Amino acid sequence: MTPEHLVALHLSTGQEPLTERGRRTRENLLAAARTVFEDRGYANTRIADIARAAGVSHGTVYTWFADKEAVLRALVGDIVSEVFAALAIGEEIPEPQQRMLEANRRYLAAYRRHGRMLEVVEEAAATDARYRDALSGVRRDHVARVTRDIERLQGAGLAARDVDAAVAAGALCAMVEGFGRHWYGRGEQDDASYDDGTAVDTLTRLWARGLGLDTGGQS
């Protein structure tokens, strides 16, 4: 199911392939476009750059996409949908800290794959409300899910009741989002002494301690 805030991005982005050859051509164009967007940013990318990276003519790009914005929209719909899905932790993980750990692991894994493209989306969002809405929608969904989890923990007497669930959720989500942006998008993880497991474990401990959960005596 497409999240409501992604509907505008899933509107027609150009010609849809009817053959296997057409599908491969379109996928090749999108892969090349992603490389160019990540390298040059949205504003500095031209259709000519995408065509050159894909090894095709300008006309081939225009066969599938009306302009570079349509190319970006095709990429963004899939990327944001994947990030949205990564946040959907179900009841298959009942233990609170394990749920937090898995949620943080999935979010950072998605950011590792898509962090640079998310920066490109933010660049496009400066002038296009559809991208702002898509990014804001993921943020709202993230905070809403965490708020519900905190409220359940408070109701069960496992989390501190003197913490406002919605405010705590907003702060904790912002911590993970900001961490992912700098850790992956801006290269802070380049220090070989740190790895993804350390990052996920540390973030999860901070979440648990901030909510007053019993951390099993861990210091």
PLY file of the C-alpha trace (Angstrom):
ply
format ascii 1.0
element vertex 219
property float x
property float y
property float z
element edge 218
property int vertex1
property int vertex2
end_header
0.00 0.00 0.00
1.36 3.40 -0.95
1.56 5.82 2.02
-0.70 8.83 1.52
2.19 11.28 1.46
3.77 9.43 -1.48
0.75 9.52 -3.77
1.88 12.70 -5.54
5.28 11.17 -6.23
3.71 8.08 -7.75
1.86 10.03 -10.42
3.01 9.36 -13.97
6.74 9.87 -14.36
6.85 9.05 -18.04
6.47 6.14 -20.43
6.08 2.76 -18.70
7.94 -0.17 -20.29
5.85 -2.80 -22.09
8.70 -5.17 -22.95
11.60 -6.76 -21.08
14.02 -4.77 -23.19
12.19 -1.57 -22.34
12.25 -2.44 -18.64
16.01 -2.99 -18.76
16.52 0.30 -20.59
14.47 2.20 -18.03
16.27 0.54 -15.10
19.62 1.38 -16.68
18.57 5.02 -17.02
17.46 5.17 -13.39
20.69 3.58 -12.14
22.75 6.03 -14.19
20.61 8.97 -13.05
21.04 8.01 -9.42
24.82 8.02 -9.82
24.73 11.43 -11.46
22.33 12.94 -8.91
24.47 11.66 -6.04
27.61 13.07 -7.62
26.34 16.39 -8.93
23.20 17.15 -6.91
19.80 17.95 -8.36
20.36 21.49 -9.62
23.60 20.64 -11.44
22.31 17.50 -13.16
21.21 17.72 -16.81
19.51 15.23 -19.07
22.74 15.19 -21.08
24.62 14.01 -17.98
22.16 11.17 -17.44
22.31 10.14 -21.09
26.11 10.15 -21.04
26.25 8.09 -17.83
23.78 5.57 -19.26
25.56 5.40 -22.62
22.46 6.38 -24.59
21.22 9.32 -26.65
19.23 12.24 -25.27
16.25 10.94 -27.21
16.34 7.63 -25.36
16.06 9.43 -22.02
13.13 11.50 -23.28
11.42 8.33 -24.49
10.99 7.33 -20.87
11.01 10.60 -18.95
9.71 14.07 -19.74
12.52 15.82 -17.85
15.01 15.33 -15.02
12.32 15.99 -12.41
10.39 12.98 -13.70
13.56 10.91 -13.39
14.05 12.06 -9.80
10.41 11.37 -8.97
10.72 7.80 -10.22
13.74 7.28 -7.98
12.31 9.02 -4.94
9.04 7.13 -4.81
10.88 3.82 -4.41
13.47 5.18 -1.97
11.01 6.85 0.38
8.73 3.81 0.26
11.68 1.65 1.35
12.53 3.95 4.25
8.84 3.99 5.25
8.72 0.17 5.19
11.92 -0.08 7.24
10.17 1.70 10.11
7.24 -0.73 10.20
8.16 -2.96 13.14
5.26 -5.28 13.91
4.40 -7.34 16.94
6.85 -10.04 15.85
9.39 -8.44 18.23
7.63 -7.97 21.59
10.64 -7.19 23.82
10.96 -3.37 24.08
14.69 -2.94 23.71
14.87 -5.49 20.91
12.15 -3.52 19.09
14.17 -0.34 19.53
17.35 -2.04 18.37
15.69 -3.51 15.28
14.01 -0.21 14.41
17.32 1.64 14.70
19.16 -1.06 12.74
16.64 -0.92 9.89
16.59 2.86 9.77
20.37 3.17 9.64
20.59 0.40 7.05
18.13 2.30 4.86
20.07 5.53 5.39
23.31 3.78 4.49
21.78 2.79 1.13
20.00 6.04 0.42
21.55 8.83 2.50
23.08 10.72 -0.40
19.89 10.48 -2.46
17.88 11.73 0.50
20.11 14.81 0.50
19.28 15.25 -3.20
15.58 14.99 -2.33
16.03 17.68 0.31
17.63 19.89 -2.33
14.63 19.37 -4.63
12.26 19.92 -1.70
13.49 23.51 -1.40
11.43 24.38 -4.48
8.91 21.52 -4.79
6.29 20.91 -2.11
5.75 17.30 -3.17
9.23 16.35 -2.00
8.82 18.34 1.21
5.57 16.49 1.86
7.19 13.12 1.18
10.04 13.77 3.60
7.72 15.27 6.21
5.42 12.29 5.85
8.19 9.82 6.64
9.12 11.92 9.67
5.51 12.02 10.89
5.12 8.27 10.45
8.37 7.61 12.31
7.37 9.81 15.25
3.82 8.45 15.36
5.04 4.84 15.51
7.53 5.60 18.28
4.93 7.62 20.20
2.57 4.62 20.21
5.36 2.33 21.39
6.27 4.69 24.23
2.63 4.98 25.29
2.34 1.19 25.40
5.47 0.94 27.51
4.17 3.61 29.88
0.83 1.85 30.13
2.63 -1.37 31.06
4.69 0.41 33.70
7.96 -0.18 31.82
8.77 3.40 30.77
8.87 6.56 32.86
5.43 8.17 33.06
6.83 11.66 33.67
8.04 11.78 30.05
5.68 13.13 27.40
5.42 10.34 24.83
5.06 12.56 21.75
7.86 14.93 22.70
10.16 12.03 23.60
9.37 10.32 20.30
10.15 13.49 18.35
13.46 13.94 20.15
14.55 10.30 19.86
13.63 10.09 16.18
15.48 13.34 15.48
18.54 11.88 17.19
18.57 8.81 14.94
17.72 10.80 11.80
20.42 13.38 12.48
22.91 10.68 13.37
22.23 8.84 10.12
22.63 12.04 8.11
26.09 12.75 9.54
27.27 9.18 10.05
26.57 8.07 6.49
25.83 11.19 4.49
28.83 13.15 5.75
31.34 10.43 6.43
31.70 10.43 10.22
31.76 6.61 10.18
35.01 6.64 8.18
36.91 6.09 11.42
37.64 2.34 11.22
37.31 1.95 15.00
33.52 2.29 14.70
31.03 0.04 12.95
27.29 -0.16 12.36
26.74 -2.57 15.26
28.34 -0.16 17.72
26.20 2.68 16.38
22.95 0.72 16.65
23.75 -0.59 20.15
24.69 2.87 21.40
21.61 4.57 19.99
19.38 1.87 21.46
20.92 2.25 24.92
20.41 6.00 24.77
16.75 5.47 23.81
16.20 2.95 26.62
17.88 5.09 29.27
16.10 8.21 28.12
12.76 6.46 28.61
13.73 5.01 31.98
13.67 1.39 30.82
15.46 -1.28 32.79
18.67 -1.91 30.85
19.55 -5.07 32.75
22.31 -3.44 34.76
24.29 -2.37 31.69
26.45 0.66 32.36
0 1
1 2
2 3
3 4
4 5
5 6
6 7
7 8
8 9
9 10
10 11
11 12
12 13
13 14
14 15
15 16
16 17
17 18
18 19
19 20
20 21
21 22
22 23
23 24
24 25
25 26
26 27
27 28
28 29
29 30
30 31
31 32
32 33
33 34
34 35
35 36
36 37
37 38
38 39
39 40
40 41
41 42
42 43
43 44
44 45
45 46
46 47
47 48
48 49
49 50
50 51
51 52
52 53
53 54
54 55
55 56
56 57
57 58
58 59
59 60
60 61
61 62
62 63
63 64
64 65
65 66
66 67
67 68
68 69
69 70
70 71
71 72
72 73
73 74
74 75
75 76
76 77
77 78
78 79
79 80
80 81
81 82
82 83
83 84
84 85
85 86
86 87
87 88
88 89
89 90
90 91
91 92
92 93
93 94
94 95
95 96
96 97
97 98
98 99
99 100
100 101
101 102
102 103
103 104
104 105
105 106
106 107
107 108
108 109
109 110
110 111
111 112
112 113
113 114
114 115
115 116
116 117
117 118
118 119
119 120
120 121
121 122
122 123
123 124
124 125
125 126
126 127
127 128
128 129
129 130
130 131
131 132
132 133
133 134
134 135
135 136
136 137
137 138
138 139
139 140
140 141
141 142
142 143
143 144
144 145
145 146
146 147
147 148
148 149
149 150
150 151
151 152
152 153
153 154
154 155
155 156
156 157
157 158
158 159
159 160
160 161
161 162
162 163
163 164
164 165
165 166
166 167
167 168
168 169
169 170
170 171
171 172
172 173
173 174
174 175
175 176
176 177
177 178
178 179
179 180
180 181
181 182
182 183
183 184
184 185
185 186
186 187
187 188
188 189
189 190
190 191
191 192
192 193
193 194
194 195
195 196
196 197
197 198
198 199
199 200
200 201
201 202
202 203
203 204
204 205
205 206
206 207
207 208
208 209
209 210
210 211
211 212
212 213
213 214
214 215
215 216
216 217
217 218
